[in-house]
Amino acid sequence: MSRFVARGIDFGAVRTEFHLPEGYPPAAVAQAWAASDRYASEREDRTDLAFVTIDPPDSLDLDQALHLDRTRDGFVLHYAIADVGAVVEPGGVLDVETRKRGQTFYLPDGKVPLHPKELSEGSASLLPDEDRPAVVWRIELDESARPLSCTVSRATVRSVARLDYAGVQADSEAGRLHPSIASLPEFGRLRTAAAVARGAIELRLPEQEVVPDGDGWRVDLAPRTEADDWNAEVSLLTGMCAAAMMLDAKVGLLRTLPPAGPDAVEALRRTASALGIDWPESVGVGELLARLDPNSASTLVLMTEAPSLLRGADYAAFDGALPELTTHAAIGAPYAHVTAPLRRLSDRYSTEVCLAVTAGTPVPSWARDALGSMPEIMVGSDSLASKIDRACIDLTEATVLADRVGETFDATVLRSRNGKRTADVFVPSVSVMAKCVGDPAEGEQVKIRLVSADVAKRTVEFGYPA
């Protein structure tokens, strides 16, 4: 935990800088209040399945609920996703407003939602003990958790428990997992092993987040448990199944990432060698990163360099001819977003494609016609979300350290910029990653001095030697 707390931070300045909307247009809110299920008469009743949700403890916009059975021959996964396509009228004012936003934007003092909370935290959210319209994915898997078959259909579901990651982790360690996810650890570990085998690259970097601390704020590292990873594998599997469906039907929307170039891989190998990390030629990037000790300073350094392998993320819409690039290099397979429609616009349209493919019916024109516009909307909103997140962290870092200029801190050198006499460092006592003037070696544990912390510019700079 950070020792220092920042008070009086105005994140409203970030909202203003990035022109984030205040509230929701009244007409769109009215549509959210009045929203009804257009497919109510077509739904299968699956309230017999004891679905559970796993989300951060304060989340109310619950997109996903799962039920996992361990069978004699493998697993059967039922994954319920909020059916936003059934409650947002195509072409209506609410639909138009969501296209302007693209996704939910998260700030420390609140979020700017994709949908009004009346919908996203109310009638469409998979809250416990409520019947809800959902899209249910049914995926059969073998003993190794490899998918054998996949279908998706509209159903009515009822979540029986609202769980969080820390609680699931604790329950797993104590041997008291909810029956609906009792086999999730086994499933998750098998899927993680499969990811390594197909060349997926999982970056386990410490993620900074701004969190409340009494009447102020601090920067912390987001805790990540095995339960986070197990749950993520459920969404990744579903996204891969969705991508396979759409590629087979030659219509849809993929999330893509080109493979890393040889220069980027070679640069990472040089860094690993400098850090004393053994990297046999026969071992791929993803396998190497999965082997590393997550608590080692050298692992942190190498993980900080690894994002250079994952550049060029995009979306590919197609209808007829397949796109030139169909895979996502970090996942090691074709992939599509379909599991977070309350928080991400594109999922609503991709889901409709998959529903039509399973049913053998035409893709609704409102969804098919919108596919071509999704890449531009989503790339723009992804970029904006990243900038907002960085701005909030930078502002908090600078505020936390504003009255500590001149103090000395222990740090790990993440990256040394040869020839420029600067480095990137991680300061664990305040969970800050910042620039350091000097030439310390990568991977070293060093003492550095805080040179400046400019709140107006949202910058922090250290100096080496201290």
HELIX and SHEET records of a PDB file:
HELIX    1   1 GLY A   12  GLU A   17  1                                   6    
HELIX    2   2 PRO A   26  ALA A   34  1                                   9    
HELIX    3   3 ALA A   40  GLU A   42  5                                   3    
HELIX    4   4 VAL A   84  ALA A   86  5                                   3    
HELIX    5   5 VAL A   93  ARG A  101  1                                   9    
HELIX    6   6 LYS A  117  GLU A  118  1                                   2    
HELIX    7   7 LEU A  119  SER A  123  3                                   5    
HELIX    8   8 TYR A  165  ALA A  174  1                                  10    
HELIX    9   9 PRO A  179  ILE A  181  5                                   3    
HELIX   10  10 LEU A  184  ALA A  197  1                                  14    
HELIX   11  11 GLU A  226  ALA A  249  1                                  24    
HELIX   12  12 PRO A  262  ALA A  274  1                                  13    
HELIX   13  13 VAL A  285  ARG A  291  1                                   7    
HELIX   14  14 ALA A  297  GLU A  305  1                                   9    
HELIX   15  15 ALA A  306  LEU A  309  5                                   4    
HELIX   16  16 SER A  346  ALA A  359  1                                  14    
HELIX   17  17 SER A  365  ARG A  368  1                                   4    
HELIX   18  18 LEU A  371  SER A  373  5                                   3    
HELIX   19  19 MET A  374  LEU A  401  1                                  28    
SHEET    1   A 3 ALA A   6  ARG A   7  0                                        
SHEET    2   A 3 GLY A 216  LEU A 221 -1                                        
SHEET    3   A 3 GLN A 208  ASP A 213 -1                                        
SHEET    1   B 3 GLU A  44  ASP A  45  0                                        
SHEET    2   B 3 PRO A 147  LEU A 163  1                                        
SHEET    3   B 3 PHE A  51  ILE A  54  1                                        
SHEET    1   C 5 GLU A  44  ASP A  45  0                                        
SHEET    2   C 5 PRO A 147  LEU A 163  1                                        
SHEET    3   C 5 ASP A 131  LEU A 141 -1                                        
SHEET    4   C 5 PHE A  75  ALA A  82 -1                                        
SHEET    5   C 5 GLN A  64  ARG A  70 -1                                        
SHEET    1   D 2 PHE A 105  LEU A 107  0                                        
SHEET    2   D 2 GLY A 110  VAL A 112 -1                                        
SHEET    1   E 2 VAL A 251  THR A 256  0                                        
SHEET    2   E 2 ASP A 314  ASP A 319 -1                                        
SHEET    1   F 6 THR A 408  ARG A 417  0                                        
SHEET    2   F 6 THR A 422  VAL A 427 -1                                        
SHEET    3   F 6 VAL A 432  VAL A 437 -1                                        
SHEET    4   F 6 THR A 459  GLY A 463  1                                        
SHEET    5   F 6 GLN A 445  ASP A 454 -1                                        
SHEET    6   F 6 THR A 408  ARG A 417 -1                                        
END                                                                             
